[in-house]
Amino acid sequence: MRNFLLLLAISSLSVLSCKDQSDMEKIEGYLADNNLTATSTPSGLYYIITQEGSGGHPNLQSTVTVKYKGYRLNGMVFDETTGNNTATFPLKNLILGWQEGIPLLKKGGKGTFFVPSNLGYGAQSVGDIPANSVLIFDIELVNF
């Protein structure tokens, strides 16, 4: 029985790593197709800082005010702020991709974040976002 449980655990890990590998391949393919160069973190988040900003960086306890556009790899926009509108959130309440990515920005900074599904909504469908979706966010950190 212990060997069966060990085999089941190893099988589960290999399935999970295949999913992460698939997301990584999707993101790297998108970057190559669009002639983009991004930096990756150990978690699998890819990012491009497009405007440096100034001052310090927010942390997980910060409340952040942002302008953003969220879309899928096929370009379908699922959420965004428009015009001069902003949105304010406690960073600790957001998806892991934002929790990791937004602290890379300084106030006034802008970046594009390529979020693998495990740092987004995972196996859960949310609104127009299918389960296991890679997400892209263009984010401007207005304030924190």
N, C-alpha and C positions, 0 to 999 in steps of 0.2 A: 504494500500500500504506500509506504514512504517513497519508493522508487517511482510509483505512478504519479504521486503528487509532485515530486521533483521534475519528472518529465513534463507534466502539465505546466508547471511554472516556467520551465525553460522554453516550452512551445509558446506560451503566452508572451514571453519577452521577445522572442524572435518575430512574432506577428507584430508586436508594437514597434520594434525597430524597423521592420519593413515599411510600416506606415510612415514613420518619421523619415526614412530614406526616400520614400515616394514624394513626400512634401518637399524635401530638400531638392530632389531632382526637378520637381515642378518649378520651384523658385529659381533654381539655377538656369533652367531652360527659359523662363520668362526673362531673366536678366540678360541672357545671351541673345535672345530674339530681339530685345529692345536696346542692345548695345549699352547696358548699364553695368557699372562696377559697384558692388556693395560689400560691406564688411559684415561678417557673421559673428555671432556670439556662440559660446559653447552650447546654449540651449537650442540653437537653430534659428534664432531671429536674425534676419538680414536687414541692414539699414544703410541709408545714404543720408548724410547730413547735407542739406542743400543750402542752408543759411546758418551761420555759426551762432548768432545771438550774443548776448553779453551777460555778465554776472554769474551767479551760481547755478547749480542744478537742483531741481526738485528731488525729493526722496519719497519713499512709499507713504509717509505720513502727510505729505503735502496735498492740498486741494489745488487742482490745476484748472486753469481757464485756457481753452484751446479753440482753434478753428481746425476743422478736419474734413476729410473726404475718405470714406471707406468704400472699397470696391473689390471685386473678385478678379481673378486672373484673366477672365474674358472681358474685363472692362465694365461689367455691370455694377453701377453704383447702388449700394444698399442703404447708405446713410451719409449725411453731410450737413455741415452748417453752411448757410448761404449769406452772401453779402458781408456785412460787418457783424453779423450775429456770431456769438461765441457760445460755448457750452462749458459748464463748470462741474467738475466731479472730484470726489475724494479718490486719489490715485489708487488706494488700496482696494477700492470697490470695482476696479476695471479688469478687463481680461489680462492675463499674464503678459501678453505681447506688449500691451501699453504700460504695464507696471515695470517692465524691463526697458522698453524703448524710450518712453518720455523722459526718464532721468538722464538720458544721453544728450538731451537738449538743454540749452540755456534759455533764459527769458528772451523772447523775440526770435528764437531759433526755429528753423523748419527742417523737417526730415521726412523721408519716406521709409516706411517700415513694412517688411514682407514677413507676415506672421504665419508660421506653420499651424496646422489645425490644433495641435496639442497646446499651443499658446493662445489659441482663439477660443472657439466654442466647442472644439472636439467633436464627439459623436452626436452632439445635440444640434438639431435644426433650430434656427432663430430667425423669425421673419422671412426675408428673402434669401437668407444664407443657408444653403444645404449643409447637412452634417459633413464633417471632415473636410471643410473648405479651407484652402489657403486664402488669406486675406491680405489686402494691401491698404495701407493708410498713409495719406499725406497729412501731416500734422504740423501746425504752427503753435508753439507754446507762447501764448499771449501773456500769461502771468501765473504766478504761484505764490 
